[in-house]
Amino acid sequence: MDLISFAQNYHPFIVGAHLFGVVLGFGGALIGDTLFFKFLRDLRIEEKEVGVLKIMSKIVWVGLFIIVLSGVFLFLSNIDRYSQSVKFLTKMIVVGIIVLNGLVLNLVVTPRLTSINFGESKASGIRSLAFACGAVSATSWWTAFILGLMGRSPWPFHILFSIYLFILAGAILGSQVLEKLISSVFSHHICDS
């Protein structure tokens, strides 16, 4: 049995695996983001907190692996349909962005989390990058999830992808404003103490 026949014969199981990957990946990302902000209450990320975030990251990576693998088999189950699907193609690009963002988070940001002082008033490139990556992660996971729920895209690819990019740019900009606000509020609070 070739891969296309396998994908066609086991389509319902592949869809189930895809949904399971979304639960792991998206759920892990949401919980990881929530824990990150909980850990930030004291304006530092401790080593044990980084350990918890690394566990969440592993769960997200397992989910992403399942999403990508099952996505390939979904595509193979009906190449004509999926190659013409604006929703599917956009979602796969968004998943690619999630993967690239995850690499930046894991290789650049996470190893430096314990050295970032989130309450410091002077700008920190790695702190800004951490907030930007968080915005990319949250926006992209929500986008992939919403695209998965959509029946068909009411827009052509360039419009749907442009909407995503516009929202993504707004989220990144908002993350930088939030990063400055947090450091400003807490540096004033520390100075007043």
Residue pairs with C-beta under 8 A, 6 or more apart in sequence:
1 9
3 73
3 76
4 76
4 77
4 79
6 73
6 76
7 14
7 73
7 74
7 75
7 76
7 77
8 76
8 77
8 78
10 73
11 74
11 77
14 70
14 73
14 74
14 77
15 70
15 74
17 66
17 69
17 70
18 66
18 67
18 70
18 71
18 74
20 66
21 62
21 63
21 64
21 65
21 66
21 67
21 69
21 70
22 63
22 67
22 144
22 145
22 148
23 63
24 59
24 60
24 62
24 63
24 66
25 59
25 60
25 62
25 63
25 64
25 66
25 67
25 98
25 141
26 63
26 141
26 144
26 145
27 59
27 63
28 56
28 57
28 59
28 60
28 63
29 56
29 60
29 137
29 138
29 141
30 141
31 56
32 53
32 56
32 57
32 60
33 134
33 137
33 138
35 49
35 52
35 53
35 56
36 45
36 53
36 134
39 45
39 46
39 49
39 52
39 53
40 118
40 182
43 117
43 118
43 119
43 186
44 114
44 116
44 117
44 118
44 119
45 53
45 113
45 114
45 116
45 118
46 114
47 114
50 110
50 113
50 114
53 110
53 113
54 110
57 102
57 105
57 106
57 110
60 102
61 102
64 95
64 98
64 99
64 102
67 95
68 95
68 99
71 92
71 95
74 82
74 88
75 82
75 83
75 88
82 88
82 89
83 89
85 152
85 153
86 152
86 153
86 155
86 156
86 157
86 160
87 147
87 150
87 152
87 153
87 160
89 157
90 147
90 153
90 157
90 160
90 161
90 164
91 143
91 144
91 147
91 148
93 161
94 140
94 143
94 144
94 147
94 164
95 140
95 144
97 136
97 140
98 137
98 140
98 141
98 144
101 133
101 136
101 137
101 140
102 137
104 129
104 133
105 133
105 137
108 126
108 129
109 126
109 129
109 130
109 133
112 126
113 130
115 126
116 124
116 126
116 127
116 130
117 124
118 127
118 182
118 183
118 186
119 182
119 183
119 186
119 187
119 190
120 127
120 183
120 187
121 183
121 184
121 187
123 180
127 179
127 183
128 176
128 179
131 175
131 176
131 178
131 179
132 172
132 175
132 176
134 175
135 168
135 171
135 172
135 174
135 175
136 168
136 171
136 172
138 171
139 164
139 167
139 168
139 171
140 168
143 164
143 167
143 168
147 153
153 160
155 163
